[in-house]
Amino acid sequence: MRIINPATEDVIRELEDDSPEIVAGKLKRARAGQKAWARTPLDERSARLRRFRELVVERTEQLARTTTAEMGKPISQSRNELKALLGRIDFFIENVGRELEDEVVQSGDTEERIRHEPLGVVANVSAWNYPYFVGANVFVPALLTGNAVLYKPSEYSTLTGLEIARALWDAGVPEDVFVPVVGAGAVGAQLVELPIDAVFFTGSHATGRRIAERVAPRMIKLQLELGGKDPLYVTEDVEIAAAAAAAADGAFYNTGQSCCAVERVYVHDAIYKPFVDQFVAVTKSFTLGDPSDESTYIGPLARRDAALAVLERQVADARKKGASLLCGGRRAERNGWFFEPAVLSDVTHEMAVMREESFGPVIGLMRVANDDEALAQMADTEYGLTAAVYGRDRARAERLLGKLDVGTAYWNCCDRVSPRLPWTGRRHSGIGCTLSTYGIEAFLHPKAWHLRHT
């Protein structure tokens, strides 16, 4: 497996994929290690995760530069991810104790008690776009609750995954409790076929569906954090410049490679033209370039041919069907896997850009006459991750968002995740939950105890 810098197309490093025999051996190690780890007192497990947090702080610059080099995230955004990771670790450590406590639901002659036990060995098939966020949403609560983790980082962030493993081991987490599995998609497929106790996957709907089909006969715990086609509606009473800037940032941060990135924008007819003009101006102000440069906002795509081809196809399809391309929309004339941010106006739902996940710097802006039309268009999707409304009237926004089948609703914000709130999708956006106390419970089996006094 070649690790390629997407900004320069240089090979950073070559690694051997784990063979099926190696992956099976890693499961055997993790199975043995998990039993001892589950017996380790919670205070000690928590202390090791606190030390991991300290190492993330100490190594921030090194870690950020590794991620930027192998997947192209602008360096300032890589640092932002690591900084925000700290709050997630803190939340899990502060709350895990309450989730592990026994619950006595009835006392008397027969005591009824709920005890929480770890799942066992968890396969964490993670994503490349936010390797620290997405990975830690799984492996931090999994480790704190006494599970072992077979951690398969994406092939586009393998070096980052190995840095995570090194930091956890240096923090005192045993090497047979957090075990990295190295390789591309075929290795991930081998991993989920093994007799593991749970699969936590983050990635595309297509891959998530294949995993679900493979593990269904075994009836093990399965959690899928999949894609989105996240809509944003701009009402007529907004401050246009601020709303346009926020929407553009929501669409193009991390070069649009976020599952909760804004992918569709609906604008009230009364402000459509000035909003579009402002949105385009903001987009044109974003600096595209070397992701290691502090001033860069738009970096290269992490994946080359497949991702670039999707974006080119969506732009061409929209233009063929009557949309106007207001800026960008093509591969940048430089080395690397760069795509100039594209803004398409006067789009319709007959166009792929408004129906299929883009996962890159392409956005469609659509005119709507009123709230009812906006709501109908926002709901016209197979995905259900997030939705946002920008406007002055909170009650109006809550009424609209309450009618949408999504896991997360935003009023006057977007592309935001909090460790205190559950992160969950509906329909093609996945099943299960990370973050919040629900994201701790996800790694525990409840056991019912009936204890009768004689």
N, C-alpha and C positions, 0 to 999 in steps of 0.2 A: 504494500500500500504506500503510495507516494503522497506526502503532505505537501501541497502546493500553495504558495502565497498567491492569493487571487488578485493582488494589486500589481504583482510583477511577473507572475507565472513561473517563478523560480521554484525549484524543488527544495523545500526546507529540510526534509528528512524522509527516509524510507523506513517502514516498519513491516515486520512480518505479521500477517493476520494470524490470530489464534486458530489452530486446527480444531476439528471436532473433539479430538482426544484431549487437547489442552483445555477446552471449554468444559468438558465433562469432569476433568480433574479439578478445575477451579470450583465447580459445584460441590464436589466431594469435600474439598477443603472448607468451603463456606458452611456446609451442613454441619461439619464437626465444630467449626468455630462459633457458630450461632448459639449452640447450647451453653457454652461457657460464657458468652457475652450476655445472654439473657439472665444468667445468674449473677452477673456483675451488678452491684448496687447502682441505683439510678444516679445517686450523687456522683459516683465515679464516672459513669457514662457521660453525664452532663459536664463534668470537669474536662473531659477529653474534647468534647465539642466546643467548650469555651476556649481551650487552647488552640483548636483549629481556627476559631474566629481571630485570635491574636495573630496567628501565622498569616491569615489572609491580610490583615492590616500591615504586618511587617513586609510582606512580599507583594503588595499591591502593584507596584510598578512592573515587576517582573511578570506577574500573572497577566496584567493588562496587555503588556506587549506581546506575550505569547498568543493570546486570543486575537489581537489585532493582526498579527502576522499570518495566522493560519485560516482565519475566516473573514478578515477584512473589516471588522467593526472599527469605526473611527476611534482613535485612542482615548479621546475624552469620554466617549460613550462606554468604552470598556472599563474605564475607571469608575464611571457612574454605576455600572452594574455591580462592581465589587463593593462600592460604598453602600449601596442599598441592600446588598446581601446581608450585611451585618444586622440590620433590623429583623430580618427573617430568622436568622439564627437565634437572636435574643428572644423573639416571640416563642419559638418552639421550646427553648430551654426553660423559659419562665412558666409555660403552660403545661408541659408534659406531665408534671407530677399530679396535677388534678385529674388528668385523663386516665392515669394509671391507678388511681385509688379505687379500692373496692367500694361498691355502692350497696348499702343495705336498704332494700326497698320495702321490707317488712320484717318486723321482729316479733317475738312471742314464742309459742311452742315450736313453731317451724320458722326458722329464719330464712328469708329469701335474699340472696346476695348475688351481685354481678361482679365477676372478676374479669380483668382484661389481660389477654395473653398475646404475645407477638405472633405474627403470621408465620415466621420461620425464615426462609431464604427468599428474598425479593429480587426479581430481575428488574433493573432500572434501565430501560432502553431510552436514552435521553436525546436531546436535540442540540443543534449547533448554534442556533440564533441567539439564545441566552443561556450559555452552558452552565453558568453559576446559578442563576435564578431557577431554571428548569430542573437542573440536577439536585440542588439543595432542597427544593420543594419536596423531593422524595427522600434523598438519602439522609438528610438531617433528622426528620421525624422517625424514619425507619430505624436508624441507629439508636436514637434516644429510647425508643420503645422496645429495644432488645432484638431486633432483626439483624440478620446478615444481608449484605447487598452485593449482588453481582452487577457491577456498573458498566454498562456498554455505552460509552460516549459515541456521538456521531463521528463518522469518518472525517467530517469537516471540522471537528474540534477535538481530535484525539489527543493532541499534545496538552491541551487544556485539561482534558480528563485525567491524564497522567499526572499533571501538576496537582489536581485536586486529590488524587490518591496519595501522592507523596506528602502533602500537607496533613491529611488525615492520619497517615501512619506516623509522621513526625509528632503529631499531637497525642499519640498513644492509642489510637484505634488499631486493633490487631490487623495484620495483613490478611488473615483468613476470615475477617469479618467484613471488610470493605475490599472487594476484589475486582479490579478493572478487567474488562474483556475487550480485546482489541480487534478491530476489523470493520469491514463494510457491512452492507445489508445481509449478505449470506451468513455472516457470523451471528448477526442478530437473530436471524431465522433459526439457526441452530440452537441458540440460547433459549428461545421460548419453547422449543420442542422438548427441553429437558424436564425432569420431574421436580420443578421448582414449585414454590407455594403461592406465588403471586407475580403478576406482570404489571408494571407501570410503564406505559409508553407515551412519549410525546412526539408528534410528527403529523404526517398527512392523514386525511381521512382514508385514502386508498390503502395505505400500509396498516393503519389501525384496524380496518375491516378484515384484512388478511390475518392479522394476529388474532382477532376475536374468533375467526372461523377455526383457527388452528388450536386454540386453547379451550374452546367451548366444550368438547367432549370430556375434558378433565375436570371441569367445574371448579377451577381455582379462581382466586380473586383476580379480577382484571380491571384495570383503570386506564382509560384512554383520554389523553388531552390532545385534541385534534385541531383542525384549522377553523377559520372563520371567514366570513364575508361581511365584516362589521360595518353597519350603516351609521351615518351621522346626519341629523336634520338640523338645519339652521332656520329659525323662525324670523319673522320680519322685524322684530323689535330689538335685535342684538346690536352691540357696538361692532360694526362690520370689521374693522381692522383687527381687533382683538380676536374675534371669532375665526377669521380667516387664518391668522397666524397660528392659533391653537389647532385648527383642523389640518393645516399643512404639516405641522410638527407631528400630529397624530398619524398622518399618512406616510411620512417619509423618514421618521426617526429610525435608526438602524437600517437605513436604506430600504425602508418598507418591509423588512424581513421580520415582522412580528405577527404572532397569531392574532393579537388584539389590535393590530394597526387598523386605522380607518381605511376602508376599501371602497366605500360608496358614500357620496355626499349628496344630500337632497336640500335644495335651497328654495325658500319661499320666493315666489315670482316677484314680489314687491321689491326685493333687494338682490335679485339674481345677478344682474349685470355688474353692479359695484362690488358684490362679493367675489365674483369670478375674477374680476380685474385685480382685486387685492390678493386673492389666493395665488394667482399667477405671479404677481410681483414678489410675494414671499418665497415661492418656489424657486424663482430665478435668483434669489439672493443666497440660496444654499450653495456652499462651496463643495464642488466635487473634486476629489483628488486623493493624494497619498493618505491612506488612513493613519499613518504614523505622524502626520502633521497635525498640530494642535488646532489649526483653523478648519480642518476638513469636517464637513457635516454628512456628505454623501460619499460612502466608500464603494468598493467593488461588491458585486454579488458573491456570496460564498460558493455558489455552484455555477459552473460555466455554461455548458451548452443547453441543458434542460431549462434552466431558469431564464436565460436570455431568450431562448426560443419562445417560451410562454409569453413573455412580455411583448416581444415583437409581434407575435400572432394576435394578441389582444388589441394592440394599437392598430394593426392593419385591419382587423375585423371591424373595429369601431369606425374607423375612417370610411371603410367601404360602405357601411350602413348609415352614414350621414353625420357622424360626430366630427367636431372640429378639434384638431390637435393644436393646442395653444402654446406648448413649449415641449422641448425634449422629445422623447419617444424613439430614441435610436441608441445603438452602441456608441459609446464615446470613442473618439479617435485618439486612442492612447493604448499602451500596453495594459493588460489586465482585463478583468471581467466587469467593466463599468457600463452602466446604462443611464443615460441622461433622464432625470425625472420627467415624467410625462403627465400633462394635465389635459384631459379630454372634456370638452363641454358639449351640451346638447346630446347627451347619451340617452339610450333607452335600454329597457330590459331585454331587448332582442340581441344585445351585444354581449359577448363573452366577458368583457371587462366588468360588467355589472352582475354577473352570475357566477363566474368561476373565480376561485381564489387566485390572486395575483402574486402575493408574497414577494413584492418588489416595488420599485418606485414608479407605479402607474396608478392614476386615480381618475375616476369619472365623476363629473359634476352634473346633476340633473335638476331641472326646474320642476317645481311642484306648485299647484295652485293654492293648496290649503292643507290643514293638518290631516284630514281624512286621506287625501292622496298620498301625503308623506308616509302615513302609517301603512297604507296598503303596499307601497313600494318597499318600505323597510322590512315588512313581513314576508315579502316575496323571495324566499331563499330557503335552501335546505339546511343552512347552518344556523346556529343559535348560541354564539359566544358572547358578544357584547353589542350594545347599541347606545347611542348618545343623542341628546337633544341640547342645543344651545339656544337660550332665550331667557328673557327676564322673568317669566312666570313659572315658578316652581310647580304649582299645582297642575298647570297645563303640561309641563314636561313629565311629571309623575303619572298623569293620566295616560299619556301616550306610551311611555315606557312600560307601564303596568300591563299593557295589552300585547306586548311583544314577548315571544317565547325565547328568552335569552337568559344566560346565567349571570350576566353583569349589566347593570344599567348605570349610565352616567348622565348627570346634569351639569352642563358647563364645564366638563372635563372629558377626557378620553384617554385611551391607551395608558391606563393607570392600574396598578395592582397593589393591594395592601395585604400584609401578612395576617391582619386581623379579620379579613373577609374571605369567604370561601371562593375559590376559583374553580368554576365548573361550567360545562357546556351542555347544550341541548342538541338533540338530533345528531347531525353529522359533525358537530363540534365536540362530541365525546361523551363519555360516561365516567362517573366518579368525581372525586373532589380532592384538590390540594389546598393548602393554606388554611388558616383559621383553626379552631379546635377540631373541626370536621376533618381537616387534613392530618391531624394526629390520630384520630379515631380510625382513619383509613388503614392504619398499619396494625390494628389490634382486632383480635377475635374476642367477642364477649362470651363468657362462659357463665351459665346459670347454675347457682348452687341452692339446693333445698336442704337445709340443715335442721333436723328435728331433734329436739331434746327428749331424752328418754326418762 
